[in-house]
Amino acid sequence: EVQLVQSGDELRTPGASVKISCETSGYTFTDYYIDWVRHDPGQGLEWMGQIDPEDGSTKYAQKFQGRVTFTADASTRTASVHLNSLSAQDAAVYYCAVNLPSWGQGTQVTVSS
């Protein structure tokens, strides 16, 4: 059974950064890209980018370039997203996903002063 288990909800102040992890199981970690998407009621579903766990190569959506970093650790089968310089517009539920298809359960990020 394919499973993607994300880290817990986060509360941050504006200007801070957040790191969300996605621990995977049930498939060969390096065989599938991991995508990161986020959803909020105002913006809908936004694709943030993806990482190839085999070689660590990344592709970032233009909107997030310079502010987001994806990592993938094959030894722990865990992918992570690090987003800095948070603003209220970054408040959303963040998901990792693989094209099996399978999604993580979502991580709520709240940005508030």
C-alpha positions as CSV (number, residue, x, y, z in Angstrom):
1,E,0.0,0.0,0.0
2,V,1.3,3.4,-1.0
3,Q,1.3,5.9,1.8
4,L,2.4,9.5,2.0
5,V,2.4,10.8,5.6
6,Q,3.0,14.5,6.1
7,S,4.2,16.4,9.1
8,G,1.7,18.3,11.3
9,D,0.0,21.6,10.9
10,E,2.1,24.7,11.3
11,L,1.5,28.3,12.6
12,R,4.0,30.9,11.5
13,T,4.3,34.7,11.7
14,P,4.8,36.8,8.6
15,G,8.4,36.7,7.3
16,A,9.1,33.3,8.9
17,S,9.8,30.1,7.1
18,V,8.2,26.7,7.2
19,K,9.4,23.2,6.4
20,I,6.9,20.3,5.7
21,S,8.0,16.7,5.4
22,C,6.4,13.9,3.5
23,E,7.4,10.4,4.5
24,T,6.6,7.7,1.9
25,S,6.2,4.0,1.8
26,G,4.9,1.2,-0.4
27,Y,6.7,2.0,-3.6
28,T,10.2,2.5,-5.0
29,F,11.0,6.0,-3.8
30,T,13.3,6.9,-6.6
31,D,10.9,5.8,-9.4
32,Y,8.4,8.6,-9.1
33,Y,8.6,12.4,-9.0
34,I,7.2,14.0,-5.9
35,D,4.9,17.0,-6.6
36,W,4.0,19.7,-4.1
37,V,0.7,21.5,-4.4
38,R,-1.2,23.8,-2.1
39,H,-4.9,24.7,-1.8
40,D,-6.6,27.6,-0.3
41,P,-10.2,28.7,-1.0
42,G,-9.1,32.0,-2.6
43,Q,-6.4,30.7,-5.0
44,G,-7.7,27.2,-5.6
45,L,-5.2,24.4,-6.2
46,E,-1.6,25.6,-7.0
47,W,1.2,23.4,-8.3
48,M,4.4,24.5,-6.6
49,G,6.8,22.2,-8.4
50,Q,8.4,18.8,-8.2
51,I,11.5,16.9,-7.3
52,D,13.0,13.8,-8.9
53,P,14.2,11.7,-5.9
54,E,16.6,9.8,-8.0
55,D,18.9,12.7,-8.6
56,G,17.4,15.6,-6.6
57,S,16.7,17.6,-9.7
58,T,13.9,20.1,-9.2
59,K,11.4,22.2,-11.1
60,Y,9.7,25.1,-9.4
61,A,6.7,27.0,-10.5
62,Q,7.7,30.5,-11.4
63,K,5.6,32.0,-8.7
64,F,7.7,30.3,-6.0
65,Q,11.1,30.4,-7.5
66,G,13.7,31.9,-5.1
67,R,11.5,31.3,-2.1
68,V,11.0,27.5,-2.1
69,T,13.3,24.5,-1.9
70,F,12.5,20.9,-2.3
71,T,14.6,18.1,-1.0
72,A,14.4,14.3,-1.1
73,D,16.3,11.8,1.1
74,A,16.3,8.3,-0.3
75,S,17.7,6.9,2.9
76,T,14.6,7.9,4.9
77,R,12.2,8.0,1.9
78,T,11.2,11.5,2.9
79,A,10.7,14.5,0.8
80,S,10.4,18.0,2.2
81,V,9.5,21.5,1.1
82,H,10.9,24.6,2.6
83,L,9.1,27.9,2.0
84,N,10.5,31.2,3.3
85,S,9.4,34.8,3.6
86,L,5.9,33.7,4.4
87,S,3.0,36.1,4.0
88,A,-0.7,35.8,4.7
89,Q,-1.1,34.7,1.0
90,D,0.8,31.5,1.9
91,A,-1.8,30.3,4.3
92,A,-3.1,27.1,2.7
93,V,-3.1,23.3,2.9
94,Y,0.0,21.9,1.4
95,Y,0.1,18.4,-0.2
96,C,2.8,16.1,-1.5
97,A,1.7,13.7,-4.2
98,V,3.1,11.0,-6.5
99,N,1.7,9.8,-9.7
100,L,0.5,6.4,-8.6
101,P,-1.7,8.2,-7.7
102,S,-1.4,9.0,-4.1
103,W,-1.5,12.1,-1.9
104,G,-0.4,13.0,1.5
105,Q,-3.1,13.9,4.0
106,G,-2.3,17.6,3.8
107,T,-0.5,20.1,6.2
108,Q,-2.3,23.3,7.2
109,V,-0.1,26.3,7.3
110,T,-1.4,29.3,9.0
111,V,0.3,32.7,8.8
112,S,-0.7,35.2,11.4
113,S,0.9,37.9,13.5
